[in-house]
């Protein structure tokens, strides 16, 4: 398995008169991960997706991706998930092989609809708008959880304090799962926002915690349609971010009955949907 960070020599330039100096710098790693799926048996599993990710929690990433894309619905839909060596790069372990239970329909592996996701885009390989939408099995709108605005305002600092790899590189996004009282349950980091969320949801799936009723998802950066959809698929009633949401993210949150919070900075925030859950 690859490392989450790597060291490189850089030229440090100080325009305030300190000159230049060579130094070692720590970078966040970015490597491809191929997800292969299929039923048990001698036939090899077929490639479904390739995502550019930071190595680590790769099984959670694969399981979370399959859950949020509607391929599986629960942990019992997966017989095994394991890292394996690729045919051309036997020592990188950038392939996850997932064996689906017999009752799970195999996903569409038509190359025209296969997923290729970069660090910034989680739906780049979808063939159409219809392929992007996936409806959740959970009733998020009926979740009665309430969150105090002051508790919510404190979450970004708690998330930042727990980002160990970001502390060393400054180059990773994070997704944190919190209770309504502000307790951090778990956190995942990755160069891609969508990967960090999939890693978190994959963990919750394997721990049989779905649906994530009564919890808050906090993400660094902005909130896109894809992140909102992933939260909905996991049964999360509240998603918050330190930056702005997109129009599609707000539309989907309203449709799903989710609470969407943006610009969560300092003592202020914008509540775009689900205002009834935020107690001021």
N, C-alpha and C positions, 0 to 999 in steps of 0.2 A: 504494500500500500504506500502511496506517496505521502509526503509530509505536507502539513498545513502551511509551512513557511519555508523560505529558502533565503540564503544570504548572497548578496551581490555587492561588488565594489562600485561605488558611485563617486562622482566629483561633486563635492559640496562647495557651492558658491555663496559667499556672503557679500551682498552689495553695500553693506554698511561699513566697509573698509577692512574687513577681516580677511579678505583674500579668498583663496581656494585651497581645498585640502581633499585628498582621497580618504574615503572611509568605507566601512562595511555597513550595509543597510539590510534590514529584514523586509522581505516582500511576502505578501500573501500568495500562496500557490494557486494556480489555475490549471486544471487538467481535465480532459474529457472523461466522461463516464458513460458507458453504453449499458442500457438496461435491456436484457433479453427475457422474454416470457414465453410460457407454453405449458402444456400438460406434462405429467410424469410420463416417462417412457424413454426408449433409446434414441428417439429423434431429438436433434439439438433444438434448444429454444431459439426462437426467431427474434432478431433485433426489433425493438419497438421505439427506443428513444436514445438519443445521445445528448447529454447536457454538459456544459462547461461548468465545473464546480471546484470548490476547494476540497481536497481529499480529507476524509474523516466523516464518520457517521453515514457511510455510503449505503448500508442496508436500510437505515432509516430513510434516507433520501429516496431509494427505490420504492420502498413500501408506501411512503407518503405520496410520491408521484402517482403510483397506481391507484391509490385511494382518491386523491383529489381529481384525477382524470376519469373516475368512474369505472375503472377496470375491476377493482375489488371494492367490497363494502365493509369488510371486517378482517381481523387478523386470521380467522379460520379459513379465509379464501386462499391463503398461501400455505403450501406444504413446506417448502424450503426457500430460502433466499441466501445466496452465498456469493462471496467474491471469487472470481476465477480469473485465470490468466487468459489474455487475448491471444489469438493464434499468431499474430505478427509481433506482439510485444509481450512475451511470456512472463516478464518479471515486473510489469507495472501494476497489475491487478486493477485495471480500469474498466472491468466488466462485472456487472452483477447479474447472476443467473437466477431467475425466479420461476419456481415450479408452482403452477396454479392447481388448486383443488379440482377434482373432477367435475363438480357442479358449476364451475365458473366458466362462462363462455370465453373463448380466446378473443383477445382484442384484434381489431383490424390492423394488420401489419402491411397493408398496401403501401409501397414506397411513397406514393403521392400524398399519403396522409400521415406518414411517420413524423415523429417529433424530432426536430433539431433545435435545441435551445441554447442561446448564448447566455453570458452572465447577466445581461440586462433584460432579456426577453424570454418569457417562459412559454410563449405560444407561437413561436416563429415557424414551426413546421406544420401547423394546422392548415388544412386545405381550404377551409371556408369558414365564414362566420358561424354557420350552424355547427361546425365541428368544435368551435370554441366553447359553446355553452354546454354545461353539464349541470343537471339539477341535483340538489342534495336530497338525501333520504331522510334528513332530520328537520323537524319543525323548529326552526330558530326563532320565528316570530313569537312563539308561545313561551319563550324563556323569560321568566319574571325577574332576572337578576338586576340589581341596581348597584351603581358604583358612585361613590362620593367623588366629586370633581377634584377635591384636594388630594385624594389618594391617587387619582389618575395623573394629576400634574407631577407627582413625585416619581412616576414609573420610568421616564427616560433616564434619570440619573441612576436608578437602580439597574437598568438594562446596561447602561454604559459601564458601570463599575464591574459588571460581571463578564464583560467582553475581553477575555484573556488574549485572544489572538489579535484583536483590533488594537489592544494596548501596545503590541509589539510591531504592528505593521501599519495601522491607520487605514487599512484597505479592505475591510470586510463589513458587510451588512449583518444585521442580527434580527432574530425573531424570538421574542420572549413570551412565555405563557405565565399569566399571573392570576391569582385569586382576586375576588372583589375587594379584599382587605389590603391588597398590595404585595402579597407574598409571591416571590418568584419561584415557580414550580420547576421550570427548565428553560434552557436557552440554547439556541443553535446559531452558528455563524457560517457565512459563506460569501464568496465574491458575488453571488447572485441572490437578490432578495427572495425570489421564488424558491430557490434551493434551500435557503435557511428555513422558510416556512414548511416546505416539504419534509425536511429533516425533523422538524418539530412534530409535525402531524404524523410522520412515520413512527416516531417514538411513541406517541400517544396511541397509535393503532396497535403496535406490538404489545404495549402495556394494557391493552383492552380498556382504555379510558374513554373511548368514543361513545356517545357524542360528548364534546367538551362543553357541556352545559355549565352555566354559571362561571365562565372564565373570560379573561380578557387577553386578546392577542395584541402585542405591541411590536411594530416593525420600524426599523430605521429607514429613513428615506421617505419616499412617497408611497401612496396606496394606489395601485392599478386595478384594473378589472380582474386580472388573473389572481392577485392576492386576495381580493374580496371573495372570489369564487372558491378558492382553496379554503378560506376560513369557513365559508358556508358549508362546504362539503364535510368539514370536520365538526359541524354543529356549534360553531363559536358564535355567541350572540353579540360580542363587542370586538371591534378591530380599531386600533388607534395607531397613529403614525406621527412622527415629528415633522413631516412635511405635508404636501398637499395631496388630496385625492384627485383622480380623474373624473370626468363626467360619467363614464361608464361604471366606474367603481361606485359612485353615489347612486346611480340608477339601480344597479344590482343590489346594493345594500338595502335600498328602499323596498325593492321587490321581495327580498328575502326576509324582511323584518329585522335586519341587523342594525346595530348602532355603529355609526362610522364617525370617527373623530380624527381631525387633522390639525396640523400646526400646533401640536402639543409641545409647547415650549414655555419654560418658566411657569408663570401662574396663569397663562391664557391658553385657550384652545377653541377650535371651531367644531361644533357638533352638526354634522350634515344630515344625519338620519337617526331615527330612534332616540329622540331627545328625552323620552320618558325614563330611560334607564340612568341618566346622569343626574345625580343629586347635588345641587349647588347650595 
